[in-house]
Amino acid sequence: MTERWRKSTHSGGVDDQHCVELARLEQGVGVRDSKHPETGHITLTSMEFSALVSWIRRQEP
């Protein structure tokens, strides 16, 4: 499976300092810092990623 990283639609902030990229991986969903992709990524299962997104949505005003 070829990794295709894409920038999250929620990335941005002051001076575009909050930049996250996502990729569908064989093991789940990859999440990395788009400004420093060479530092690696974390891999979440689909269930973990869904829980993370739900938590983030609850944090937004």
Backbone hydrogen bonds in HBPLUS format (Angstrom, degrees):
<---DONOR---> <-ACCEPTOR-->    atom                        ^
c    i                          cat <-CA-CA->   ^        H-A-AA   ^      H-
h    n   atom  resd res      DA  || num        DHA   H-A  angle D-A-AA Bond
n    s   type  num  typ     dist DA aas  dist angle  dist       angle   num
A0006-ARG N   A0022-LEU O   2.90 MM  16  5.44 151.5  1.99 147.9 157.0     1
A0022-LEU N   A0006-ARG O   2.81 MM  16  5.44 156.7  1.86 153.1 157.0     2
A0008-SER N   A0020-VAL O   2.81 MM  12  5.68 174.9  1.82 160.6 159.8     3
A0011-SER N   A0008-SER O   3.15 MM   3  5.34 166.4  2.17 109.1 111.8     4
A0012-GLY N   A0018-HIS O   2.75 MM   6  5.10 158.9  1.79 139.0 145.6     5
A0018-HIS N   A0012-GLY O   2.87 MM   6  5.10 151.8  1.94 159.6 164.6     6
A0016-ASP N   A0013-GLY O   3.00 MM   3  4.90 152.4  2.08 127.9 120.5     7
A0017-GLN N   A0014-VAL O   3.21 MM   3  6.07 144.1  2.35 123.4 127.8     8
A0034-SER N   A0019-CYS O   3.18 MM  15  5.44 155.3  2.25 115.8 122.5     9
A0021-GLU N   A0032-ARG O   2.90 MM  11  5.38 164.0  1.92 153.3 157.3    10
A0032-ARG N   A0021-GLU O   3.07 MM  11  5.38 156.9  2.12 146.6 151.1    11
A0023-ALA N   A0030-GLY O   3.04 MM   7  4.97 141.2  2.20 134.7 137.6    12
A0030-GLY N   A0023-ALA O   2.73 MM   7  4.97 168.6  1.74 156.1 158.5    13
A0025-LEU N   A0028-GLY O   2.73 MM   3  5.07 166.3  1.75 152.7 153.1    14
A0028-GLY N   A0025-LEU O   3.11 MM   3  5.07 146.7  2.22 100.1 110.0    15
A0029-VAL N   A0044-LEU O   2.72 MM  15  5.19 163.7  1.75 156.4 161.9    16
A0044-LEU N   A0029-VAL O   2.84 MM  15  5.19 166.4  1.86 149.1 151.9    17
A0031-VAL N   A0042-ILE O   2.90 MM  11  5.39 152.0  1.97 154.1 161.8    18
A0042-ILE N   A0031-VAL O   2.96 MM  11  5.39 160.3  2.00 152.6 155.6    19
A0036-HIS N   A0033-ASP O   3.11 MM   3  5.41 146.6  2.22 106.6 116.1    20
A0039-THR N   A0036-HIS O   3.09 MM   3  5.85 168.8  2.10 123.1 126.7    21
A0040-GLY N   A0037-PRO O   3.22 MM   3  5.82 167.6  2.24 116.8 119.2    22
A0049-PHE N   A0045-THR O   2.87 MM   4  6.10 163.5  1.89 158.6 163.0    23
A0050-SER N   A0046-SER O   2.96 MM   4  6.10 158.8  2.01 145.5 151.2    24
A0051-ALA N   A0047-MET O   3.01 MM   4  6.22 157.0  2.06 145.5 151.6    25
A0052-LEU N   A0048-GLU O   2.91 MM   4  6.16 153.3  1.98 147.2 154.7    26
A0053-VAL N   A0049-PHE O   2.94 MM   4  6.22 164.8  1.96 155.2 158.3    27
A0054-SER N   A0050-SER O   2.98 MM   4  6.18 160.0  2.02 147.8 153.6    28
A0055-TRP N   A0051-ALA O   2.94 MM   4  6.14 156.5  1.99 147.0 153.3    29
A0056-ILE N   A0052-LEU O   2.90 MM   4  6.16 162.8  1.93 154.9 159.3    30
A0057-ARG N   A0053-VAL O   2.97 MM   4  6.19 163.0  2.00 151.9 156.1    31
A0058-ARG N   A0054-SER O   3.16 MM   4  6.40 146.4  2.27 142.2 150.7    32
A0059-GLN N   A0056-ILE O   2.96 MM   3  5.14 138.0  2.14 102.2 114.7    33
